[in-house]
Amino acid sequence: METNRLGIISEILNEKFDFTDDGVLEEDGFDDRGRRFSMVRKIVCNPRTIRYKLYRIDQPGINLFPYFKETSELRRICDYILFAEDDEQIYVFAIELKKGASRSRKQLQAAKIFIKYVIESAQRIGYEFDKFNIRTIRICEAAKYKKGTRENPIEYIDDHMDYRYHHFRLEPLMC
């Protein structure tokens, strides 16, 4: 058994959700008016100092919560969960991609509960997670900064933020 934090996550989460090799966050879907859209954010980090595992949680044709009825909003969850670690701690990002100004709070709250469940399940079977930090992020295509806009420092409000940049940069998010 692996003992590093990302290795532990790899051992307990099903590999059909692992999208680490893609290195991008992407969403193909329909906007509020029913028009097709596609958005992509490349994940950028220094691989010598930050390691990550990306899981696509909300996938077409895969029912993550089969014990809830289809009519229930309890089946809704964010698009991705990204586990990133440096030498000191692990950061867990629940990420929802949206074309417009649609609400995503319930999906991100569900992801936060799911992340806690995953970590507590690992602890229950003997793995240790001494330091971890859960953050929720909504990436809205409509609110994206124009190219050339200077990136301001990342600010979280109650561990939540609206991310507006063209690339998903991990270093500033892990402060």
C-alpha positions in Angstrom: 0.0 0.0 0.0 1.2 3.5 -0.8 1.6 5.8 2.1 1.7 9.3 0.5 -1.5 11.2 0.5 -2.2 11.1 -3.2 -1.4 7.4 -3.3 -4.0 6.8 -0.6 -6.6 8.6 -2.6 -5.7 6.5 -5.7 -6.1 3.4 -3.6 -9.6 4.2 -2.4 -11.3 6.1 -5.4 -12.3 4.1 -8.4 -9.9 4.6 -11.4 -12.8 5.3 -13.8 -13.0 8.8 -12.3 -9.3 9.5 -12.6 -8.6 12.2 -15.2 -5.1 13.2 -14.1 -3.5 12.4 -17.4 -5.7 14.8 -19.3 -4.3 17.8 -17.3 -7.3 19.9 -18.1 -10.7 20.8 -16.7 -13.3 20.8 -19.5 -17.0 20.9 -19.8 -19.2 20.3 -22.8 -22.9 21.0 -22.3 -25.7 23.4 -22.8 -26.1 26.9 -21.4 -29.2 28.3 -19.8 -30.7 29.0 -23.3 -30.1 25.5 -24.6 -27.1 26.4 -26.8 -24.1 24.1 -26.9 -20.9 25.3 -25.3 -17.4 24.0 -24.5 -14.9 25.3 -22.0 -11.4 24.2 -21.2 -8.9 25.3 -18.5 -5.4 23.8 -18.5 -4.1 22.9 -15.1 -0.7 24.6 -14.5 1.7 23.9 -11.7 5.4 23.2 -11.0 5.6 19.4 -10.9 8.7 19.6 -8.7 6.8 21.2 -5.9 3.2 20.2 -6.5 1.6 16.9 -7.3 -2.0 16.4 -8.0 -4.8 13.9 -8.9 -7.8 15.0 -10.8 -11.1 13.1 -10.6 -14.1 13.8 -12.9 -16.9 13.1 -10.6 -19.9 14.2 -12.7 -19.7 12.0 -15.8 -22.5 11.2 -18.3 -23.8 7.7 -17.8 -22.2 7.2 -14.4 -24.5 7.4 -11.3 -22.3 8.3 -8.4 -25.2 8.1 -6.0 -27.4 5.2 -7.0 -29.2 5.1 -3.6 -30.9 8.4 -4.3 -34.0 8.7 -6.5 -33.4 10.4 -9.9 -35.9 13.1 -9.1 -33.9 14.2 -6.1 -31.4 17.0 -6.3 -29.3 14.9 -3.9 -27.6 13.3 -7.0 -26.1 16.6 -8.1 -22.4 17.1 -7.4 -19.6 19.2 -8.9 -17.7 18.3 -12.1 -14.3 17.7 -10.7 -12.4 17.1 -7.4 -8.7 17.8 -7.5 -6.4 16.6 -4.8 -3.1 18.6 -4.7 -0.2 18.2 -2.3 3.0 20.0 -1.6 5.5 18.9 1.1 3.3 20.3 3.9 -0.3 19.5 3.3 -3.0 18.4 0.9 -5.5 20.7 -0.7 -8.8 19.4 -2.1 -10.6 21.5 -4.6 -14.3 20.9 -5.5 -14.6 22.5 -9.0 -17.8 23.3 -10.9 -17.6 24.6 -14.4 -20.5 26.8 -15.6 -21.2 28.6 -18.9 -23.3 31.3 -17.4 -24.3 32.7 -14.0 -26.1 29.5 -12.9 -26.0 28.7 -9.3 -23.6 26.0 -8.2 -23.5 26.3 -4.4 -25.6 23.1 -3.8 -23.3 21.0 -6.1 -20.2 22.4 -4.3 -21.7 21.7 -0.9 -22.4 18.2 -1.9 -18.8 17.8 -3.1 -17.5 19.1 0.2 -19.5 16.5 2.1 -18.3 13.8 -0.3 -14.7 14.8 0.1 -15.0 14.6 3.9 -16.5 11.2 3.5 -13.6 10.0 1.4 -11.0 11.3 3.8 -12.9 10.0 6.9 -13.3 6.6 5.1 -9.5 6.5 4.5 -8.9 7.4 8.2 -11.4 4.7 9.3 -9.2 2.0 7.6 -6.0 3.3 9.1 -4.7 6.0 6.8 -3.6 9.4 8.2 -4.4 12.8 6.8 -2.8 15.2 9.3 -3.4 18.4 7.3 -5.9 19.0 4.6 -7.8 22.0 3.3 -11.0 21.8 1.3 -11.9 24.6 -1.0 -14.8 25.1 -3.4 -14.3 26.8 -6.8 -16.8 27.8 -9.5 -15.3 28.5 -12.9 -17.8 30.6 -15.0 -17.0 31.1 -18.6 -19.2 34.2 -18.8 -17.1 35.8 -15.9 -13.7 35.0 -17.4 -11.2 37.9 -17.5 -10.2 39.0 -21.0 -6.8 38.0 -22.2 -4.1 40.2 -21.0 -5.9 41.0 -17.7 -3.5 41.0 -14.8 -4.1 38.1 -12.4 -4.9 39.5 -8.9 -4.2 37.6 -5.7 -6.6 34.7 -5.1 -9.2 35.5 -2.5 -11.5 33.0 -0.9 -14.7 33.9 0.9 -15.6 31.1 3.3 -13.4 28.7 1.4 -15.3 29.5 -1.8 -14.2 31.5 -4.9 -15.2 32.3 -8.4 -12.2 31.6 -10.6 -11.9 33.9 -13.6 -8.5 33.1 -15.2 -7.7 31.3 -18.5 -5.5 28.6 -16.9 -6.1 26.8 -13.6 -3.0 27.7 -11.7 -2.5 25.6 -8.6 0.3 27.5 -6.8 -1.8 30.6 -6.0 -4.7 28.5 -5.0 -2.6 26.6 -2.4 -1.9 29.6 -0.1 
